Amino acid sequence: MAFTLLFASCKKKESCEFVNFKYYNGTQYDLGTLQNNYILIGVDTIYSDNQIRNFISTINYFDQNYTYTIHTMGLYKFKEVPLRLNSSKTCEQITQIISELEQNKIVAYAHYTMQTNDCQNAIWEEMGNLCINSYGSSFYVKVFDESNLTDLNQKITETNIELVNQNEFMPKWFELRATKNSNGDALKMANYFYESGLFEYSEPGISKYPVE
C-alpha cells in the first residue's frame, strides 16, 4: 500500500498550538513541558504493523535509527507509536509536523508529547530510562443530568466530535472522540467542553510511554 504526503495542500502553520493543561476537580492541572524530541501518532488497527513501519520509513523528520514500539491500546481501535524526531524541534515546527502528518490517511491522529520525570507504571515498576506523557483521541465528559442531553448533543455537532458510548454503570459519563475533522484534538476539546460550563467534568486520558 502506498502512502503519499500531501505537503503541497497543507497550509503552513506559524504558531504553537501545544496545550499544557487539563481541568481536574475544577482547576487547571499542569501537564508539563513540551517534549521537543518526540511525537505520538495513532493509527487505526485496520493497518498492520508492517504497513505502519513502511509509512514511518518514508517520513524524513523521524529518526530512522530509532527503535520504536507499536502499542496496541487494549480494547481501543488504535495503535499508538511514540516516535523520536531526527532533531529537537520548536513547538511551531512540531505543530507543522502534526498538521502534515494528519494529511495522511494512515494517521488517525498525531499529538504533542510532554516531559516527565516519572518513568514508573501503575504498580511502581520502572518502565525505562526516559518516558513521555501524551494522550489519545478520546476524552470523557460527565453531564449534570443524563436525562437531558441537549447540551451534549449540541456541542458534539458544533465541534465535529464523535460519540463513542455512554458508560453502562455511570450513565452521566460519556466517552467522546476527536478526529482529524474535529475542531481540535482530544485535549483541546476536553478543555473546551469543560470551559463551556455545561458539563460537570471533561478530561482526556493521559498515557505514559517509555521511549529510551
Secondary structure by P-SEA (a helix, b strand, c coil): ccccccccccccccccccccccccccbbbbcccccccbbbbbbcccccaaaaaaaaaaccccccccbbbbbccccccbbbbbbbccccccaaaaaaaaaaaaccccccbbbbbbbbcccccccccccccbbbbbcccbbbbbbcccccaaaaaaaaaaacccccccccccccbbbbbbcccccccaaaaaaaaaaaccccccccbbbbbbcc
